[in-house]
Amino acid sequence: MDRIRSYVVEAQGIFAPYLVAILAEAGLDVVHVGNSMDLQLMSHLAPDLLFVDLDYVDADPLESIRMTRFMLPHAVICVYTGDARPAWAAACHLAGANCVLTKRAEGEEIVEGIRRALAVGAYTDKRYETPESPTC
């Protein structure tokens, strides 16, 4: 994988060290770790990948994704969330997220999701699949 510039948003600071380590092991350059959706800074740094813990953003989560997609049209947006409802994953994708991961994902799954999103433009954690939902 080419060096991908990544930006991590994690408001509580709990998962940030873990996520930074996983991204670094995957060969991604972490250019910034922040605790808020600072759209001006994101736009200035223009990361290739935005990895955001969506559970504690300081604004409406779906609107935050929409605004980020507007400001960073070419970035891969990865959402990390504790909400495991398939409808939530669909809403995140519709708002502009390329990758939706649950907080139950292991490190290897996070890396695989990011790689898949970078390669084909989308990835949804397998935990969102329900018996009645189709798999991609």
N, CA, C and O atoms as a GROMACS GRO file, in nm:
protein
  544
    1MET      N    1   0.085  -0.117   0.000
    1MET     CA    2   0.000   0.000   0.000
    1MET      C    3   0.090   0.124   0.000
    1MET      O    4   0.184   0.132   0.078
    2ASP      N    5   0.060   0.220  -0.088
    2ASP     CA    6   0.134   0.345  -0.090
    2ASP      C    7   0.113   0.418   0.041
    2ASP      O    8   0.017   0.391   0.114
    3ARG      N    9   0.201   0.511   0.072
    3ARG     CA   10   0.188   0.588   0.195
    3ARG      C   11   0.063   0.675   0.184
    3ARG      O   12   0.052   0.761   0.097
    4ILE      N   13  -0.027   0.650   0.273
    4ILE     CA   14  -0.154   0.721   0.277
    4ILE      C   15  -0.151   0.813   0.398
    4ILE      O   16  -0.121   0.770   0.509
    5ARG      N   17  -0.183   0.939   0.374
    5ARG     CA   18  -0.187   1.037   0.484
    5ARG      C   19  -0.322   1.026   0.552
    5ARG      O   20  -0.426   1.041   0.488
    6SER      N   21  -0.321   0.999   0.682
    6SER     CA   22  -0.446   0.980   0.754
    6SER      C   23  -0.460   1.080   0.868
    6SER      O   24  -0.363   1.134   0.921
    7TYR      N   25  -0.583   1.102   0.903
    7TYR     CA   26  -0.622   1.198   1.006
    7TYR      C   27  -0.720   1.124   1.096
    7TYR      O   28  -0.818   1.067   1.047
    8VAL      N   29  -0.698   1.124   1.226
    8VAL     CA   30  -0.782   1.051   1.319
    8VAL      C   31  -0.856   1.151   1.409
    8VAL      O   32  -0.797   1.244   1.463
    9VAL      N   33  -0.988   1.129   1.423
    9VAL     CA   34  -1.069   1.208   1.514
    9VAL      C   35  -1.126   1.113   1.618
    9VAL      O   36  -1.198   1.019   1.585
   10GLU      N   37  -1.093   1.139   1.743
   10GLU     CA   38  -1.143   1.055   1.852
   10GLU      C   39  -1.156   1.143   1.975
   10GLU      O   40  -1.058   1.173   2.042
   11ALA      N   41  -1.278   1.185   2.003
   11ALA     CA   42  -1.305   1.288   2.104
   11ALA      C   43  -1.260   1.252   2.245
   11ALA      O   44  -1.212   1.338   2.318
   12GLN      N   45  -1.275   1.129   2.284
   12GLN     CA   46  -1.244   1.092   2.422
   12GLN      C   47  -1.096   1.060   2.445
   12GLN      O   48  -1.050   1.062   2.559
   13GLY      N   49  -1.023   1.032   2.340
   13GLY     CA   50  -0.883   0.997   2.355
   13GLY      C   51  -0.860   0.854   2.402
   13GLY      O   52  -0.746   0.814   2.426
   14ILE      N   53  -0.966   0.777   2.415
   14ILE     CA   54  -0.955   0.639   2.463
   14ILE      C   55  -0.898   0.547   2.356
   14ILE      O   56  -0.806   0.470   2.382
   15PHE      N   57  -0.955   0.555   2.236
   15PHE     CA   58  -0.916   0.465   2.128
   15PHE      C   59  -0.801   0.520   2.043
   15PHE      O   60  -0.740   0.446   1.965
   16ALA      N   61  -0.770   0.649   2.056
   16ALA     CA   62  -0.672   0.713   1.968
   16ALA      C   63  -0.537   0.640   1.964
   16ALA      O   64  -0.488   0.613   1.854
   17PRO      N   65  -0.474   0.607   2.077
   17PRO     CA   66  -0.344   0.538   2.069
   17PRO      C   67  -0.354   0.403   1.995
   17PRO      O   68  -0.267   0.368   1.916
   18TYR      N   69  -0.460   0.330   2.023
   18TYR     CA   70  -0.484   0.201   1.956
   18TYR      C   71  -0.501   0.221   1.806
   18TYR      O   72  -0.440   0.149   1.727
   19LEU      N   73  -0.583   0.318   1.767
   19LEU     CA   74  -0.608   0.342   1.624
   19LEU      C   75  -0.482   0.390   1.553
   19LEU      O   76  -0.454   0.347   1.441
   20VAL      N   77  -0.408   0.479   1.615
   20VAL     CA   78  -0.283   0.528   1.555
   20VAL      C   79  -0.186   0.413   1.534
   20VAL      O   80  -0.121   0.404   1.430
   21ALA      N   81  -0.175   0.325   1.632
   21ALA     CA   82  -0.085   0.209   1.619
   21ALA      C   83  -0.129   0.118   1.504
   21ALA      O   84  -0.045   0.071   1.427
   22ILE      N   85  -0.257   0.094   1.494
   22ILE     CA   86  -0.308   0.008   1.386
   22ILE      C   87  -0.282   0.072   1.250
   22ILE      O   88  -0.237   0.005   1.157
   23LEU      N   89  -0.309   0.202   1.238
   23LEU     CA   90  -0.288   0.271   1.111
   23LEU      C   91  -0.139   0.272   1.075
   23LEU      O   92  -0.103   0.252   0.959
   24ALA      N   93  -0.054   0.296   1.172
   24ALA     CA   94   0.091   0.297   1.147
   24ALA      C   95   0.139   0.158   1.104
   24ALA      O   96   0.220   0.147   1.011
   25GLU      N   97   0.091   0.053   1.171
   25GLU     CA   98   0.130  -0.083   1.133
   25GLU      C   99   0.084  -0.117   0.992
   25GLU      O  100   0.148  -0.196   0.922
   26ALA      N  101  -0.026  -0.056   0.950
   26ALA     CA  102  -0.078  -0.079   0.815
   26ALA      C  103  -0.004   0.004   0.711
   26ALA      O  104  -0.033  -0.006   0.591
   27GLY      N  105   0.090   0.087   0.755
   27GLY     CA  106   0.169   0.166   0.661
   27GLY      C  107   0.110   0.302   0.629
   27GLY      O  108   0.152   0.365   0.532
   28LEU      N  109   0.016   0.348   0.708
   28LEU     CA  110  -0.043   0.479   0.686
   28LEU      C  111   0.030   0.583   0.770
   28LEU      O  112   0.066   0.557   0.885
   29ASP      N  113   0.050   0.699   0.713
   29ASP     CA  114   0.110   0.811   0.787
   29ASP      C  115   0.000   0.887   0.858
   29ASP      O  116  -0.088   0.943   0.792
   30VAL      N  117   0.005   0.891   0.988
   30VAL     CA  118  -0.094   0.966   1.065
   30VAL      C  119  -0.042   1.109   1.076
   30VAL      O  120   0.057   1.136   1.145
   31VAL      N  121  -0.110   1.202   1.007
   31VAL     CA  122  -0.064   1.341   1.005
   31VAL      C  123  -0.124   1.424   1.116
   31VAL      O  124  -0.073   1.531   1.148
   32HIS      N  125  -0.236   1.375   1.176
   32HIS     CA  126  -0.298   1.450   1.284
   32HIS      C  127  -0.392   1.359   1.363
   32HIS      O  128  -0.459   1.273   1.306
   33VAL      N  129  -0.394   1.380   1.493
   33VAL     CA  130  -0.491   1.315   1.581
   33VAL      C  131  -0.560   1.427   1.655
   33VAL      O  132  -0.495   1.507   1.724
   34GLY      N  133  -0.692   1.434   1.641
   34GLY     CA  134  -0.766   1.540   1.707
   34GLY      C  135  -0.886   1.488   1.782
   34GLY      O  136  -0.925   1.373   1.768
   35ASN      N  137  -0.943   1.576   1.864
   35ASN     CA  138  -1.060   1.536   1.942
   35ASN      C  139  -1.189   1.598   1.892
   35ASN      O  140  -1.293   1.587   1.956
   36SER      N  141  -1.182   1.666   1.775
   36SER     CA  142  -1.304   1.725   1.718
   36SER      C  143  -1.295   1.726   1.566
   36SER      O  144  -1.188   1.708   1.506
   37MET      N  145  -1.410   1.748   1.506
   37MET     CA  146  -1.419   1.754   1.360
   37MET      C  147  -1.382   1.896   1.316
   37MET      O  148  -1.471   1.976   1.286
   38ASP      N  149  -1.255   1.926   1.311
   38ASP     CA  150  -1.206   2.058   1.273
   38ASP      C  151  -1.196   2.063   1.120
   38ASP      O  152  -1.092   2.030   1.064
   39LEU      N  153  -1.304   2.104   1.055
   39LEU     CA  154  -1.310   2.100   0.909
   39LEU      C  155  -1.206   2.191   0.844
   39LEU      O  156  -1.154   2.159   0.737
   40GLN      N  157  -1.175   2.302   0.907
   40GLN     CA  158  -1.074   2.392   0.851
   40GLN      C  159  -0.936   2.325   0.851
   40GLN      O  160  -0.864   2.332   0.751
   41LEU      N  161  -0.901   2.261   0.961
   41LEU     CA  162  -0.772   2.192   0.968
   41LEU      C  163  -0.770   2.073   0.873
   41LEU      O  164  -0.670   2.050   0.804
   42MET      N  165  -0.879   1.998   0.868
   42MET     CA  166  -0.886   1.884   0.775
   42MET      C  167  -0.865   1.931   0.632
   42MET      O  168  -0.790   1.870   0.556
   43SER      N  169  -0.932   2.038   0.596
   43SER     CA  170  -0.920   2.091   0.461
   43SER      C  171  -0.776   2.135   0.433
   43SER      O  172  -0.724   2.112   0.323
   44HIS      N  173  -0.711   2.196   0.531
   44HIS     CA  174  -0.573   2.241   0.515
   44HIS      C  175  -0.476   2.123   0.500
   44HIS      O  176  -0.387   2.126   0.415
   45LEU      N  177  -0.494   2.020   0.582
   45LEU     CA  178  -0.404   1.904   0.578
   45LEU      C  179  -0.436   1.809   0.462
   45LEU      O  180  -0.350   1.733   0.417
   46ALA      N  181  -0.561   1.814   0.414
   46ALA     CA  182  -0.606   1.732   0.300
   46ALA      C  183  -0.561   1.585   0.311
   46ALA      O  184  -0.487   1.537   0.225
   47PRO      N  185  -0.605   1.515   0.416
   47PRO     CA  186  -0.565   1.374   0.429
   47PRO      C  187  -0.632   1.287   0.323
   47PRO      O  188  -0.737   1.321   0.269
   48ASP      N  189  -0.567   1.175   0.294
   48ASP     CA  190  -0.624   1.077   0.202
   48ASP      C  191  -0.730   0.994   0.271
   48ASP      O  192  -0.824   0.944   0.209
   49LEU      N  193  -0.714   0.980   0.402
   49LEU     CA  194  -0.803   0.897   0.483
   49LEU      C  195  -0.839   0.971   0.610
   49LEU      O  196  -0.751   1.020   0.681
   50LEU      N  197  -0.968   0.978   0.639
   50LEU     CA  198  -1.015   1.032   0.766
   50LEU      C  199  -1.075   0.915   0.843
   50LEU      O  200  -1.165   0.847   0.794
   51PHE      N  201  -1.026   0.892   0.964
   51PHE     CA  202  -1.076   0.785   1.049
   51PHE      C  203  -1.138   0.852   1.170
   51PHE      O  204  -1.068   0.913   1.250
   52VAL      N  205  -1.270   0.841   1.184
   52VAL     CA  206  -1.340   0.916   1.289
   52VAL      C  207  -1.424   0.825   1.377
   52VAL      O  208  -1.503   0.743   1.328
   53ASP      N  209  -1.406   0.841   1.509
   53ASP     CA  210  -1.493   0.777   1.607
   53ASP      C  211  -1.618   0.863   1.609
   53ASP      O  212  -1.618   0.972   1.665
   54LEU      N  213  -1.723   0.813   1.547
   54LEU     CA  214  -1.843   0.893   1.527
   54LEU      C  215  -1.931   0.903   1.650
   54LEU      O  216  -2.022   0.986   1.654
   55ASP      N  217  -1.907   0.822   1.751
   55ASP     CA  218  -1.995   0.819   1.867
   55ASP      C  219  -1.990   0.946   1.952
   55ASP      O  220  -2.086   0.976   2.023
   56TYR      N  221  -1.881   1.018   1.948
   56TYR     CA  222  -1.866   1.134   2.035
   56TYR      C  223  -1.827   1.261   1.961
   56TYR      O  224  -1.762   1.348   2.019
   57VAL      N  225  -1.865   1.273   1.836
   57VAL     CA  226  -1.836   1.399   1.766
   57VAL      C  227  -1.920   1.509   1.828
   57VAL      O  228  -2.026   1.483   1.886
   58ASP      N  229  -1.874   1.632   1.817
   58ASP     CA  230  -1.938   1.744   1.885
   58ASP      C  231  -2.053   1.807   1.806
   58ASP      O  232  -2.095   1.918   1.837
   59ALA      N  233  -2.103   1.738   1.705
   59ALA     CA  234  -2.216   1.785   1.624
   59ALA      C  235  -2.296   1.664   1.580
   59ALA      O  236  -2.264   1.550   1.616
   60ASP      N  237  -2.399   1.687   1.501
   60ASP     CA  238  -2.478   1.577   1.448
   60ASP      C  239  -2.386   1.484   1.368
   60ASP      O  240  -2.320   1.530   1.276
   61PRO      N  241  -2.381   1.356   1.401
   61PRO     CA  242  -2.287   1.265   1.336
   61PRO      C  243  -2.304   1.256   1.184
   61PRO      O  244  -2.205   1.262   1.111
   62LEU      N  245  -2.426   1.243   1.136
   62LEU     CA  246  -2.447   1.230   0.992
   62LEU      C  247  -2.417   1.361   0.920
   62LEU      O  248  -2.362   1.360   0.810
   63GLU      N  249  -2.452   1.471   0.980
   63GLU     CA  250  -2.420   1.601   0.920
   63GLU      C  251  -2.268   1.622   0.919
   63GLU      O  252  -2.214   1.683   0.826
   64SER      N  253  -2.199   1.573   1.021
   64SER     CA  254  -2.053   1.582   1.024
   64SER      C  255  -1.991   1.506   0.906
   64SER      O  256  -1.896   1.553   0.844
   65ILE      N  257  -2.046   1.389   0.877
   65ILE     CA  258  -1.996   1.313   0.762
   65ILE      C  259  -2.024   1.390   0.633
   65ILE      O  260  -1.937   1.400   0.547
   66ARG      N  261  -2.145   1.443   0.620
   66ARG     CA  262  -2.181   1.517   0.497
   66ARG      C  263  -2.088   1.636   0.475
   66ARG      O  264  -2.038   1.657   0.364
   67MET      N  265  -2.064   1.713   0.580
   67MET     CA  266  -1.977   1.830   0.568
   67MET      C  267  -1.834   1.790   0.536
   67MET      O  268  -1.766   1.856   0.458
   68THR      N  269  -1.789   1.682   0.597
   68THR     CA  270  -1.654   1.634   0.570
   68THR      C  271  -1.642   1.588   0.425
   68THR      O  272  -1.543   1.616   0.358
   69ARG      N  273  -1.743   1.518   0.377
   69ARG     CA  274  -1.742   1.473   0.237
   69ARG      C  275  -1.736   1.594   0.144
   69ARG      O  276  -1.667   1.590   0.042
   70PHE      N  277  -1.808   1.701   0.178
   70PHE     CA  278  -1.806   1.822   0.098
   70PHE      C  279  -1.667   1.886   0.099
   70PHE      O  280  -1.617   1.930  -0.004
   71MET      N  281  -1.605   1.891   0.217
   71MET     CA  282  -1.474   1.955   0.231
   71MET      C  283  -1.360   1.869   0.177
   71MET      O  284  -1.259   1.922   0.130
   72LEU      N  285  -1.374   1.736   0.184
   72LEU     CA  286  -1.270   1.643   0.140
   72LEU      C  287  -1.331   1.544   0.040
   72LEU      O  288  -1.347   1.426   0.073
   73PRO      N  289  -1.366   1.590  -0.079
   73PRO     CA  290  -1.439   1.503  -0.173
   73PRO      C  291  -1.363   1.378  -0.216
   73PRO      O  292  -1.426   1.279  -0.255
   74HIS      N  293  -1.232   1.379  -0.210
   74HIS     CA  294  -1.154   1.264  -0.257
   74HIS      C  295  -1.101   1.176  -0.144
   74HIS      O  296  -1.041   1.072  -0.170
   75ALA      N  297  -1.123   1.216  -0.021
   75ALA     CA  298  -1.074   1.138   0.092
   75ALA      C  299  -1.162   1.016   0.117
   75ALA      O  300  -1.282   1.018   0.090
   76VAL      N  301  -1.101   0.912   0.168
   76VAL     CA  302  -1.176   0.796   0.215
   76VAL      C  303  -1.214   0.826   0.359
   76VAL      O  304  -1.128   0.854   0.442
   77ILE      N  305  -1.342   0.819   0.388
   77ILE     CA  306  -1.392   0.846   0.523
   77ILE      C  307  -1.429   0.714   0.588
   77ILE      O  308  -1.517   0.642   0.542
   78CYS      N  309  -1.360   0.684   0.698
   78CYS     CA  310  -1.387   0.562   0.775
   78CYS      C  311  -1.452   0.601   0.907
   78CYS      O  312  -1.400   0.684   0.981
   79VAL      N  313  -1.566   0.540   0.934
   79VAL     CA  314  -1.641   0.566   1.055
   79VAL      C  315  -1.622   0.447   1.150
   79VAL      O  316  -1.631   0.332   1.109
   80TYR      N  317  -1.596   0.479   1.275
   80TYR     CA  318  -1.576   0.380   1.381
   80TYR      C  319  -1.685   0.406   1.483
   80TYR      O  320  -1.692   0.515   1.539
   81THR      N  321  -1.771   0.308   1.508
   81THR     CA  322  -1.888   0.333   1.591
   81THR      C  323  -1.929   0.211   1.672
   81THR      O  324  -1.903   0.097   1.634
   82GLY      N  325  -1.992   0.238   1.784
   82GLY     CA  326  -2.045   0.131   1.867
   82GLY      C  327  -2.185   0.089   1.825
   82GLY      O  328  -2.236  -0.012   1.873
   83ASP      N  329  -2.247   0.166   1.737
   83ASP     CA  330  -2.382   0.137   1.690
   83ASP      C  331  -2.376   0.026   1.586
   83ASP      O  332  -2.320   0.046   1.478
   84ALA      N  333  -2.433  -0.089   1.616
   84ALA     CA  334  -2.425  -0.205   1.527
   84ALA      C  335  -2.553  -0.230   1.448
   84ALA      O  336  -2.573  -0.340   1.396
   85ARG      N  337  -2.640  -0.130   1.440
   85ARG     CA  338  -2.763  -0.147   1.362
   85ARG      C  339  -2.734  -0.132   1.213
   85ARG      O  340  -2.670  -0.036   1.172
   86PRO      N  341  -2.781  -0.226   1.131
   86PRO     CA  342  -2.761  -0.214   0.986
   86PRO      C  343  -2.812  -0.080   0.930
   86PRO      O  344  -2.751  -0.024   0.839
   87ALA      N  345  -2.922  -0.029   0.984
   87ALA     CA  346  -2.975   0.099   0.936
   87ALA      C  347  -2.877   0.213   0.962
   87ALA      O  348  -2.869   0.308   0.884
   88TRP      N  349  -2.802   0.205   1.072
   88TRP     CA  350  -2.702   0.309   1.103
   88TRP      C  351  -2.587   0.303   1.002
   88TRP      O  352  -2.541   0.406   0.955
   89ALA      N  353  -2.541   0.183   0.971
   89ALA     CA  354  -2.435   0.169   0.871
   89ALA      C  355  -2.480   0.226   0.738
   89ALA      O  356  -2.405   0.297   0.672
   90ALA      N  357  -2.603   0.195   0.698
   90ALA     CA  358  -2.657   0.247   0.571
   90ALA      C  359  -2.663   0.400   0.574
   90ALA      O  360  -2.627   0.465   0.476
   91ALA      N  361  -2.709   0.457   0.685
   91ALA     CA  362  -2.717   0.602   0.697
   91ALA      C  363  -2.579   0.667   0.687
   91ALA      O  364  -2.564   0.772   0.624
   92CYS      N  365  -2.478   0.605   0.748
   92CYS     CA  366  -2.341   0.657   0.740
   92CYS      C  367  -2.290   0.654   0.596
   92CYS      O  368  -2.229   0.750   0.549
   93HIS      N  369  -2.315   0.544   0.526
   93HIS     CA  370  -2.274   0.536   0.385
   93HIS      C  371  -2.345   0.641   0.302
   93HIS      O  372  -2.283   0.708   0.220
   94LEU      N  373  -2.475   0.656   0.322
   94LEU     CA  374  -2.551   0.755   0.246
   94LEU      C  375  -2.505   0.897   0.273
   94LEU      O  376  -2.513   0.984   0.186
   95ALA      N  377  -2.456   0.922   0.394
   95ALA     CA  378  -2.404   1.055   0.428
   95ALA      C  379  -2.267   1.081   0.366
   95ALA      O  380  -2.223   1.196   0.359
   96GLY      N  381  -2.199   0.974   0.322
   96GLY     CA  382  -2.070   0.993   0.256
   96GLY      C  383  -1.954   0.912   0.308
   96GLY      O  384  -1.842   0.925   0.259
   97ALA      N  385  -1.979   0.826   0.408
   97ALA     CA  386  -1.871   0.741   0.460
   97ALA      C  387  -1.841   0.628   0.363
   97ALA      O  388  -1.933   0.565   0.309
   98ASN      N  389  -1.713   0.601   0.341
   98ASN     CA  390  -1.672   0.490   0.256
   98ASN      C  391  -1.664   0.360   0.333
   98ASN      O  392  -1.690   0.252   0.279
   99CYS      N  393  -1.629   0.370   0.459
   99CYS     CA  394  -1.601   0.253   0.542
   99CYS      C  395  -1.671   0.269   0.676
   99CYS      O  396  -1.658   0.372   0.741
  100VAL      N  397  -1.747   0.166   0.716
  100VAL     CA  398  -1.815   0.170   0.845
  100VAL      C  399  -1.771   0.048   0.924
  100VAL      O  400  -1.793  -0.066   0.883
  101LEU      N  401  -1.709   0.074   1.039
  101LEU     CA  402  -1.656  -0.032   1.125
  101LEU      C  403  -1.717  -0.023   1.264
  101LEU      O  404  -1.734   0.086   1.318
  102THR      N  405  -1.750  -0.138   1.322
  102THR     CA  406  -1.797  -0.138   1.460
  102THR      C  407  -1.676  -0.138   1.553
  102THR      O  408  -1.565  -0.176   1.514
  103LYS      N  409  -1.698  -0.097   1.674
  103LYS     CA  410  -1.590  -0.097   1.773
  103LYS      C  411  -1.556  -0.238   1.819
  103LYS      O  412  -1.462  -0.257   1.896
  104ARG      N  413  -1.631  -0.336   1.772
  104ARG     CA  414  -1.597  -0.475   1.802
  104ARG      C  415  -1.499  -0.532   1.699
  104ARG      O  416  -1.454  -0.646   1.714
  105ALA      N  417  -1.465  -0.456   1.596
  105ALA     CA  418  -1.371  -0.503   1.494
  105ALA      C  419  -1.232  -0.518   1.554
  105ALA      O  420  -1.185  -0.432   1.628
  106GLU      N  421  -1.166  -0.627   1.520
  106GLU     CA  422  -1.027  -0.650   1.561
  106GLU      C  423  -0.936  -0.564   1.474
  106GLU      O  424  -0.978  -0.513   1.370
  107GLY      N  425  -0.813  -0.548   1.516
  107GLY     CA  426  -0.716  -0.467   1.442
  107GLY      C  427  -0.701  -0.510   1.297
  107GLY      O  428  -0.697  -0.426   1.208
  108GLU      N  429  -0.694  -0.642   1.273
  108GLU     CA  430  -0.679  -0.692   1.136
  108GLU      C  431  -0.802  -0.658   1.051
  108GLU      O  432  -0.790  -0.630   0.932
  109GLU      N  433  -0.919  -0.660   1.114
  109GLU     CA  434  -1.042  -0.626   1.043
  109GLU      C  435  -1.045  -0.477   1.009
  109GLU      O  436  -1.093  -0.439   0.902
  110ILE      N  437  -0.996  -0.395   1.098
  110ILE     CA  438  -0.990  -0.251   1.072
  110ILE      C  439  -0.899  -0.226   0.952
  110ILE      O  440  -0.935  -0.151   0.861
  111VAL      N  441  -0.782  -0.288   0.952
  111VAL     CA  442  -0.688  -0.271   0.841
  111VAL      C  443  -0.750  -0.322   0.711
  111VAL      O  444  -0.740  -0.256   0.608
  112GLU      N  445  -0.814  -0.439   0.716
  112GLU     CA  446  -0.877  -0.494   0.595
  112GLU      C  447  -0.986  -0.402   0.544
  112GLU      O  448  -0.998  -0.381   0.423
  113GLY      N  449  -1.066  -0.347   0.634
  113GLY     CA  450  -1.172  -0.254   0.594
  113GLY      C  451  -1.116  -0.130   0.528
  113GLY      O  452  -1.167  -0.083   0.426
  114ILE      N  453  -1.010  -0.075   0.586
  114ILE     CA  454  -0.946   0.043   0.527
  114ILE      C  455  -0.889   0.010   0.390
  114ILE      O  456  -0.910   0.085   0.294
  115ARG      N  457  -0.818  -0.101   0.380
  115ARG     CA  458  -0.760  -0.140   0.250
  115ARG      C  459  -0.868  -0.159   0.145
  115ARG      O  460  -0.853  -0.117   0.030
  116ARG      N  461  -0.977  -0.223   0.184
  116ARG     CA  462  -1.087  -0.246   0.090
  116ARG      C  463  -1.149  -0.113   0.047
  116ARG      O  464  -1.176  -0.092  -0.071
  117ALA      N  465  -1.171  -0.024   0.142
  117ALA     CA  466  -1.229   0.106   0.110
  117ALA      C  467  -1.135   0.187   0.019
  117ALA      O  468  -1.181   0.254  -0.074
  118LEU      N  469  -1.005   0.179   0.045
  118LEU     CA  470  -0.910   0.249  -0.042
  118LEU      C  471  -0.906   0.189  -0.182
  118LEU      O  472  -0.889   0.261  -0.281
  119ALA      N  473  -0.921   0.057  -0.191
  119ALA     CA  474  -0.912  -0.011  -0.320
  119ALA      C  475  -1.039   0.000  -0.404
  119ALA      O  476  -1.033   0.027  -0.524
  120VAL      N  477  -1.154  -0.020  -0.339
  120VAL     CA  478  -1.278  -0.025  -0.418
  120VAL      C  479  -1.379   0.083  -0.380
  120VAL      O  480  -1.484   0.094  -0.445
  121GLY      N  481  -1.350   0.162  -0.278
  121GLY     CA  482  -1.437   0.274  -0.244
  121GLY      C  483  -1.538   0.250  -0.134
  121GLY      O  484  -1.605   0.344  -0.091
  122ALA      N  485  -1.552   0.125  -0.088
  122ALA     CA  486  -1.652   0.100   0.016
  122ALA      C  487  -1.619  -0.026   0.094
  122ALA      O  488  -1.561  -0.121   0.042
  123TYR      N  489  -1.658  -0.025   0.221
  123TYR     CA  490  -1.647  -0.142   0.305
  123TYR      C  491  -1.745  -0.126   0.420
  123TYR      O  492  -1.760  -0.017   0.476
  124THR      N  493  -1.813  -0.235   0.456
  124THR     CA  494  -1.902  -0.237   0.571
  124THR      C  495  -1.864  -0.356   0.658
  124THR      O  496  -1.854  -0.468   0.609
  125ASP      N  497  -1.843  -0.331   0.785
  125ASP     CA  498  -1.811  -0.436   0.882
  125ASP      C  499  -1.912  -0.549   0.870
  125ASP      O  500  -2.032  -0.525   0.858
  126LYS      N  501  -1.862  -0.671   0.873
  126LYS     CA  502  -1.948  -0.789   0.859
  126LYS      C  503  -2.052  -0.799   0.970
  126LYS      O  504  -2.153  -0.868   0.953
  127ARG      N  505  -2.030  -0.733   1.082
  127ARG     CA  506  -2.125  -0.739   1.193
  127ARG      C  507  -2.257  -0.670   1.161
  127ARG      O  508  -2.355  -0.689   1.232
  128TYR      N  509  -2.260  -0.589   1.054
  128TYR     CA  510  -2.384  -0.524   1.013
  128TYR      C  511  -2.474  -0.615   0.932
  128TYR      O  512  -2.590  -0.582   0.907
  129GLU      N  513  -2.421  -0.728   0.889
  129GLU     CA  514  -2.502  -0.820   0.810
  129GLU      C  515  -2.604  -0.888   0.900
  129GLU      O  516  -2.572  -0.934   1.010
  130THR      N  517  -2.723  -0.894   0.853
  130THR     CA  518  -2.830  -0.966   0.922
  130THR      C  519  -2.875  -1.078   0.830
  130THR      O  520  -2.847  -1.072   0.710
  131PRO      N  521  -2.944  -1.179   0.880
  131PRO     CA  522  -2.987  -1.289   0.794
  131PRO      C  523  -3.068  -1.243   0.671
  131PRO      O  524  -3.062  -1.307   0.566
  132GLU      N  525  -3.141  -1.134   0.686
  132GLU     CA  526  -3.222  -1.090   0.573
  132GLU      C  527  -3.152  -0.988   0.483
  132GLU      O  528  -3.205  -0.954   0.377
  133SER      N  529  -3.034  -0.938   0.524
  133SER     CA  530  -2.966  -0.839   0.442
  133SER      C  531  -2.870  -0.907   0.345
  133SER      O  532  -2.806  -1.006   0.378
  134PRO      N  533  -2.860  -0.852   0.223
  134PRO     CA  534  -2.770  -0.909   0.125
  134PRO      C  535  -2.625  -0.878   0.160
  134PRO      O  536  -2.596  -0.778   0.225
  135THR      N  537  -2.535  -0.963   0.118
  135THR     CA  538  -2.392  -0.939   0.138
  135THR      C  539  -2.332  -0.892   0.007
  135THR      O  540  -2.376  -0.931  -0.101
  136CYS      N  541  -2.231  -0.809   0.019
  136CYS     CA  542  -2.165  -0.755  -0.100
  136CYS      C  543  -2.035  -0.825  -0.123
  136CYS      O  544  -1.965  -0.794  -0.219
   0.00000   0.00000   0.00000
